[in-house]
Amino acid sequence: MTLLQTQNLSAFYGDFQALFDINVTVEQGETVAVIGANGAGKTTFLRALAGSLITPPQSIVFDGQPIGHKTPHEIVRLGIALVPEGRKLFPSLSVEENLLLGTHSERRGPWNLERIYRLFPRLHELRRLPAPSLSGGQQQMAAVGRALMSNPRLLLCDELSLGLAPVVIRDIYATLGTITAEGTTIVVVEQDINRALDASSRFYCLQEGRLALTAPTKDFNRAAITAAYFGLQGRAG
Amino acid sequence: MTWVNIIVQGALLGGFYALFAIGLSMSFGIMRLVNIAHGDLIVLSAYVALVATWYTGLDPFLSLVIVLPVMFAVGYLLQRGVLNQTLSGGLLPPLLVTFGISIIIQNALLQGFGAYDHRLQEGSIETASLQAGDFFVGVYPLLVFAVAVACIAGLQFLFYRTRLGRAFRAVSDDSDTAELMGIDNRKLYAVAFGIAMIFTALAGVLFGIRTIFAPLSGPIRLILAFEAVIIGGLGSMWGTLIGGVVLGLAQAIGAAFDPTWQILAGHLAFLAILIVRPSGLFPRTRD
């Protein structure tokens, strides 16, 4: 079943067009990667899905319902949660209070504080501390936990690996399996191609705001990805 | 003993100023809204109480049953209908709009009530006092101080122990991310302004019992509220209480030297603290 579909999705920052006619389909239960270089439009794409950018209603369809025109707080209530780039925890709140903010979506489901602490045991020990006192990896766990607390059907992860040590990145990506086991669909956005492809069953490659390549990850062709990633198609060599 | 009296009177006067400041502190802390109309909303509350006492025969304390919900509604609608439209463009638009609201309230009150002084009459409690030796404390200032402390304790509880307060702090930190969590910022702001207005209304009624008010007495209230907030440090509720007490003390001590010095001494204390600690005594809000 198709959970999310974008239809010729375009997005603008003022007069600047950041996305051009993006058509992406995400099936229920799968993990899809969106890769691309810096400035390719990955974050813009997620921001559009989460409602932070104004788009035509029909350009984003979630569970059969047009949502392009909806506001962020309406969209999270429908079941799309974003783990924002740079984590964006609330600095004056404790770790646990940050997690509890996820409950403002008023959605019921498998995720609650206890489950989050089982997924990220370190957060349980740190729960009373102010969010900024955590390490980058711990903050990323809290940001993922906070998004899960809204019991999303679709979890959008923006650059989970940003600024983190490889061993920490591996730990965080390892939890994505537990999350999909609950039936949650995931879209990961990454600059780190290998990480993104390992975690996903299909990928889309963005380049300068346009879709450059899409394929199942199992039969990807390294050279084709590199070409799409850096925009080398049609060139000799 | 006279000095002890002066210090106590001054500190208790600080309770009034803290009450003036709570609403201002809340709307700035949560929405970064500098509300120039704050003083006029205090005065408006006193007039609402005045009208309520006229029509229902209730005494001013009991009129709070009417005044508080009315002012909550005024605050909610003002934020929803007007102030929310000004919040995306920086500090200047809300400043200009609330300045406009201030002028509208002043002129509407002039139109409706004339330029006369009014007072709310609460009876014997206004002049009652407690005595210990040659040491006197007015019952009413003591009551107001207790109300101010209770209000701040209540707000502290609201902010740090409830779901609504958590949302207020989150929105204050980062309104865009709060929206991603499912919080409808515009609605939350309206609730926040409504609650701020409850404290403002309480301040207006309690001060209207203590002293006379007229349509144009808002701006001086605004300045006192500003000074209490700034002295205490932005975003800190207990700091606001301390700020009020500092102002009250400075005024009482100034007045002890010469009654004409009362107001000026408060402002001078404010300036002195601004010079020594530009962000106030207990700053919390970051920007």
Interface residues (C-beta under 8 A of the other chain):
Chain A: A50 S52 T71 P72 H73 V76 R77 A81 L82 P84 K88 F90 P91 S92 L93 E97 L100 L101 G102 T103 H104 S105 E106 R146 S150
Chain B: R163 R166 A167 R169 A170 S172 D173 D174 D176 T177 A178 E179 L180 M181 G182 I183 D184 N185 R284 R286
